[in-house]
Amino acid sequence: MTVQRYEQIVAAGVELVEQVSGAQFALGDLALEIEPMRSWGSPEPCTATEPEFIVKVSLQRFADDIGVSERTVTAWRWTAAKWPAAKRRKGISFTVHRILGSVVEEAERWASPDDPPFNELSGRRQWTPDGGKRLLGHKVDIPVTVEEKIRAVTDLTRDDKVAAAVTADLLLRPAAAAQVSQEDRVRVVAKLTRDDEVAKKVTTDLLRRPQVAREAMRDDTARLLVNRAQFDNSERARGTLREGVPAVRKIEHTIEYLHLVGSCHSYVASLGRLLPRLRGQEFTEDGLSLAEHYGDLVRVALMEARPAGLQSSQLVAATRLRKSQVTRGSGSCGMWARPST
């Protein structure tokens, strides 16, 4: 199609729209003659010949008689009332007149056709339905600005399933994700990980990144919670093993006991090195009582943890206690001497 032919088609279309708009205004005027517009709460009765007719019934009958819907007749009537014949503008469609009819102030409404908005598609100033909607702040049919597109997307994603699919697709676009601020990303991730299963999977994946793990462990609370979780997991694994293999508990008890014996032996050996240095020094009664007290604590702890199969001779050899002390589990450690007074 040539440019010349297109311009001819546009000219013919403009003429037809003008005719259609004239017919719509004429039909609106007829509807106004049947039911004039009245202010809200007006006490004036309906002008229909039959008193039982109300406005809606009158308009419905008129719509049925001419073969259109009552809603269409109501729109014609309302627009004709907003735009008296002397104020209607040639070259502006009935649809634009109807949209601009929502301007509250009459003077502003009637002056609005004189200032058409710029149409980016045609590259010139002209009135279009979307132009009128932009003037009033209504939702447009074809969004152009960022705000209009955001509004359209918001309306389309009110359904949760649609929103989930769109969000997943958007987050896969690096360029789109890069435009999101760090605070918004943190907020979104926090909301998405409220489910424990999702949070567990995300945390596992994040901690597999060395740099992320190092930075995260610099937080004292995070490090404490991770250490506690590791200990809890170890205890759970050990508990499961003990339940499945009872002999493991006996082995663990023996190992722990040997650690205790070793600690006591180190304690006694340390005392053996310290005592020669303390010879000739005076000790108070409180000091001697305190030393004996801690010695008894070591012995009692050892006796309470003693395995059933451990021989007394082994205890004597390991702790250097007397056999009578091992048997009864009480008494003095025998390694402190009171100085003569």
PyMOL commands that set and color helices and strands:
alter all, ss='L'
color gray80, all
select helices_A, chain A and resi 3-34+55-66+70-82+85-87+94-100+106-114+129-136+146-156+160-171+174-178+182-192+196-207+210-216+220-244+247-278+285-304+312-319+323-328
alter helices_A, ss='H'
color red, helices_A
select strands_A, chain A and resi 118-119+124-125
alter strands_A, ss='S'
color yellow, strands_A
deselect
rebuild
show_as cartoon
